Amino acid sequence: MSDSADAVRRALAYPYDAPGSCYLHSGESGIRPLGAADLAAATRGRIPILASGSNRAPERIAAKFPTLGPADAIPVTRCRLHGFDTVYSAHIARYGAIAATLQVSPGTVAELAVTWLSEAQLPAMHASEACGVNYDFALIEGLRVELANGTVLTEAHAYIGRRGCLALDGAAIALAEIPAQGRRFPALDQRAIQTLARDRLAPGLALDSFIEENIRTAETRLARTEALAKDAVPFAWPAAKAGGSIQRGTISTTV
């Protein structure tokens, strides 16, 4: 497979496969299951960050943290986020994918994950998310985040798309690959959202060529991102503080 074809495959694979249970990621040592009895110790003093897209996937954590070892393994815990859905952000990532963000969705329960980072790991995650360019790192309060052992978080951090949510007929568009109950938004997979963007921005161009151009040429990618942002839907949660103080957490094993 050529480099360009591999890059297109990678873009279309977003948001990537993730385990259906909690796990610890230890870099080259791989992943291991994280049971309920170990959750409190594994997450103590770490920063809870909602993973609405690829940050729940071992493949992406390995790429973002290539030198992880057992001592700084990253816990990833499954969760159910009430009143929100995972939707497409109105930007094209530098690796060609149309990535995720969060949007308020009353009555929806999204099946997401929480990535628990140390403070020393934050700069690498911020850089990978183009924090300050594509995303704001925000503390979101007033939440109901049900963790796998029954513990509930009422606040957590998240990367929120700076340009808002990609819109279809005035509504945000959910990621079809991420399960949710009571979903209100239309849902598309990555190939379908790329096709929608191509049809808006470069009708008649082959989809692979559209994605290749976005990866290869920053100016093209930015121009297309700005076009997508023109009718984007703003993030609608009032209890969100961009650049808010870091909240460290621990989770109890008591249900």
C-alpha positions as CSV (number, residue, x, y, z in Angstrom):
1,M,0.0,0.0,0.0
2,S,1.4,3.5,-0.9
3,D,2.0,6.1,1.7
4,S,-0.9,8.2,0.5
5,A,-3.3,5.3,0.4
6,D,-2.2,4.4,4.0
7,A,-2.8,8.0,5.1
8,V,-6.3,7.9,3.6
9,R,-7.0,4.6,5.3
10,R,-5.9,6.1,8.6
11,A,-8.2,9.1,8.2
12,L,-11.2,7.0,7.3
13,A,-10.6,4.6,10.3
14,Y,-11.4,7.4,12.8
15,P,-12.4,7.1,15.7
16,Y,-10.5,3.7,15.7
17,D,-11.3,0.6,17.6
18,A,-11.4,0.6,21.4
19,P,-12.0,-2.1,24.0
20,G,-15.5,-2.4,25.5
21,S,-14.1,-2.3,29.0
22,C,-11.6,-0.3,31.2
23,Y,-7.9,-0.7,30.5
24,L,-4.4,0.5,31.3
25,H,-2.2,1.5,28.4
26,S,1.5,1.0,29.1
27,G,3.0,1.8,25.7
28,E,5.1,-1.0,24.2
29,S,3.9,-3.3,27.0
30,G,0.4,-2.9,25.5
31,I,-2.9,-2.8,27.3
32,R,-4.3,-4.8,30.2
33,P,-7.8,-4.9,31.7
34,L,-8.5,-2.6,34.6
35,G,-10.9,-4.1,37.0
36,A,-13.3,-2.2,39.4
37,A,-11.1,-3.1,42.4
38,D,-8.1,-1.3,40.8
39,L,-9.9,1.8,39.5
40,A,-9.4,4.0,42.6
41,A,-5.7,3.4,42.9
42,A,-5.0,3.7,39.1
43,T,-6.8,7.1,38.8
44,R,-5.9,8.7,42.1
45,G,-4.4,12.2,41.5
46,R,-4.9,12.1,37.8
47,I,-6.9,14.4,35.6
48,P,-10.2,13.1,34.1
49,I,-10.6,14.0,30.5
50,L,-13.7,12.9,28.5
51,A,-12.7,11.0,25.3
52,S,-15.4,11.8,22.7
53,G,-13.4,10.4,19.8
54,S,-10.1,8.7,19.2
55,N,-8.6,9.3,22.7
56,R,-10.4,6.2,23.9
57,A,-8.5,4.1,21.4
58,P,-5.3,2.3,22.2
59,E,-3.9,3.0,18.7
60,R,-4.1,6.7,19.2
61,I,-2.8,6.7,22.8
62,A,0.2,4.7,21.6
63,A,0.8,7.3,18.9
64,K,0.5,10.3,21.2
65,F,2.6,8.7,24.0
66,P,5.2,6.5,22.3
67,T,7.5,6.3,25.4
68,L,4.9,5.1,28.0
69,G,6.1,2.6,30.5
70,P,4.4,0.7,33.4
71,A,5.1,3.5,35.9
72,D,3.2,6.1,33.8
73,A,0.5,3.9,32.3
74,I,-2.7,5.7,31.3
75,P,-6.0,4.5,32.7
76,V,-8.9,4.6,30.3
77,T,-12.3,4.0,31.9
78,R,-15.6,3.4,30.2
79,C,-18.4,5.9,31.0
80,R,-21.9,6.9,30.2
81,L,-22.3,10.7,29.7
82,H,-25.8,12.0,30.2
83,G,-27.2,14.9,28.3
84,F,-24.5,15.0,25.6
85,D,-23.5,13.3,22.4
86,T,-20.3,12.9,20.5
87,V,-20.5,14.9,17.3
88,Y,-18.2,16.0,14.5
89,S,-16.2,19.2,15.0
90,A,-16.2,21.8,12.2
91,H,-12.5,21.2,11.4
92,I,-10.3,18.8,9.4
93,A,-7.4,17.4,11.4
94,R,-3.9,17.5,10.0
95,Y,-4.0,13.7,9.4
96,G,-7.2,14.1,7.4
97,A,-9.9,12.9,9.7
98,I,-13.0,15.0,10.6
99,A,-12.6,14.7,14.4
100,A,-15.0,14.7,17.3
101,T,-16.2,17.1,19.9
102,L,-19.1,17.2,22.4
103,Q,-22.5,18.8,22.0
104,V,-25.4,19.1,24.4
105,S,-28.2,16.7,23.7
106,P,-31.0,16.4,26.3
107,G,-32.1,12.8,26.9
108,T,-29.1,11.3,25.2
109,V,-26.6,9.0,27.0
110,A,-23.4,8.6,25.1
111,E,-21.1,5.6,25.6
112,L,-17.7,7.3,25.9
113,A,-14.5,6.9,28.0
114,V,-12.5,9.0,30.4
115,T,-8.8,9.2,29.8
116,W,-6.9,9.9,33.1
117,L,-3.7,11.8,32.6
118,S,-0.9,13.0,34.9
119,E,-0.1,16.7,34.7
120,A,3.2,15.8,33.0
121,Q,1.3,14.1,30.2
122,L,-1.0,17.0,29.5
123,P,1.4,18.9,27.2
124,A,1.7,16.0,24.8
125,M,-2.1,15.6,24.7
126,H,-2.6,19.3,24.2
127,A,-0.2,19.3,21.3
128,S,-1.8,16.3,19.6
129,E,-5.2,18.0,19.9
130,A,-3.9,21.3,18.4
131,C,-5.1,23.0,21.6
132,G,-5.6,26.7,21.0
133,V,-6.0,26.1,17.3
134,N,-8.7,23.4,16.8
135,Y,-9.7,22.8,20.4
136,D,-10.0,24.5,23.8
137,F,-9.2,22.5,26.9
138,A,-12.2,23.1,29.1
139,L,-13.5,22.1,32.6
140,I,-17.1,21.2,32.2
141,E,-19.2,21.3,35.4
142,G,-22.7,20.1,36.2
143,L,-22.2,16.7,34.5
144,R,-23.5,13.2,35.1
145,V,-20.7,10.9,34.1
146,E,-21.3,7.3,35.2
147,L,-18.2,5.3,35.4
148,A,-17.9,1.5,35.0
149,N,-18.0,0.8,38.7
150,G,-21.1,3.0,39.3
151,T,-19.2,6.1,40.6
152,V,-20.5,9.4,39.2
153,L,-18.4,12.4,38.2
154,T,-20.1,15.8,38.2
155,E,-17.2,17.5,36.4
156,A,-14.5,16.6,34.0
157,H,-12.2,18.1,31.4
158,A,-12.8,17.9,27.6
159,Y,-11.4,19.1,24.3
160,I,-14.1,21.3,22.8
161,G,-14.0,22.2,19.1
162,R,-13.2,26.0,18.8
163,R,-15.2,26.4,15.6
164,G,-18.3,24.6,16.9
165,C,-20.0,21.4,15.5
166,L,-20.2,20.5,11.9
167,A,-23.8,21.1,10.8
168,L,-26.3,19.3,8.6
169,D,-29.5,21.3,8.1
170,G,-28.7,23.3,11.2
171,A,-28.1,20.3,13.5
172,A,-24.9,18.7,14.8
173,I,-24.0,15.3,13.3
174,A,-23.2,12.4,15.7
175,L,-20.5,9.8,15.2
176,A,-22.2,6.6,14.1
177,E,-19.4,4.5,15.4
178,I,-20.0,5.7,19.0
179,P,-23.0,4.1,20.7
180,A,-25.6,6.3,22.3
181,Q,-29.1,5.9,23.7
182,G,-31.8,8.4,22.9
183,R,-29.7,10.0,20.1
184,R,-31.4,13.1,18.7
185,F,-28.9,14.1,16.0
186,P,-28.4,12.4,12.6
187,A,-25.5,10.0,12.7
188,L,-22.9,9.4,10.0
189,D,-19.7,7.3,9.9
190,Q,-16.3,8.8,8.9
191,R,-16.6,7.9,5.2
192,A,-20.1,9.5,5.1
193,I,-19.0,12.7,6.8
194,Q,-16.0,13.0,4.5
195,T,-18.3,12.5,1.6
196,L,-20.6,15.3,2.9
197,A,-17.7,17.6,3.3
198,R,-16.3,16.8,-0.2
199,D,-19.7,17.4,-1.8
200,R,-19.9,20.8,-0.1
201,L,-16.3,21.9,-0.7
202,A,-15.0,20.1,-3.8
203,P,-17.9,18.4,-5.7
204,G,-16.8,16.0,-8.3
205,L,-13.4,15.3,-6.7
206,A,-12.6,11.7,-5.8
207,L,-13.0,11.1,-2.1
208,D,-9.5,9.8,-1.7
209,S,-8.1,12.8,-3.5
210,F,-10.1,15.2,-1.3
211,I,-8.6,13.5,1.8
212,E,-5.1,13.4,0.4
213,E,-5.2,17.2,-0.4
214,N,-6.3,17.9,3.1
215,I,-3.4,15.9,4.5
216,R,-0.8,17.2,2.1
217,T,-1.5,21.0,2.0
218,A,-2.1,22.9,5.2
219,E,-3.5,25.9,3.3
220,T,-6.1,23.8,1.6
221,R,-7.0,22.1,4.9
222,L,-7.4,25.5,6.6
223,A,-9.5,27.0,3.9
224,R,-11.8,24.0,3.9
225,T,-12.0,24.1,7.6
226,E,-13.1,27.7,7.6
227,A,-15.7,27.0,5.0
228,L,-17.1,24.2,7.2
229,A,-17.1,26.5,10.2
230,K,-19.4,29.1,8.6
231,D,-22.6,27.4,9.6
232,A,-21.2,25.4,12.6
233,V,-23.4,25.0,15.7
234,P,-21.7,26.5,18.8
235,F,-21.1,24.4,21.9
236,A,-24.2,25.0,24.1
237,W,-23.2,24.1,27.7
238,P,-23.0,27.2,29.9
239,A,-21.0,25.5,32.7
240,A,-17.8,25.1,30.7
241,K,-14.6,27.0,31.6
242,A,-12.0,27.2,28.8
243,G,-8.6,26.9,30.3
244,G,-10.2,26.3,33.7
245,S,-8.1,25.1,36.7
246,I,-7.0,21.5,36.5
247,Q,-9.2,19.1,38.5
248,R,-7.6,16.0,39.7
249,G,-9.7,13.1,40.7
250,T,-10.0,9.7,42.3
251,I,-12.9,7.3,41.9
252,S,-14.3,5.2,44.5
253,T,-14.9,1.5,44.3
254,T,-18.1,1.9,46.3
255,V,-21.1,1.8,44.1
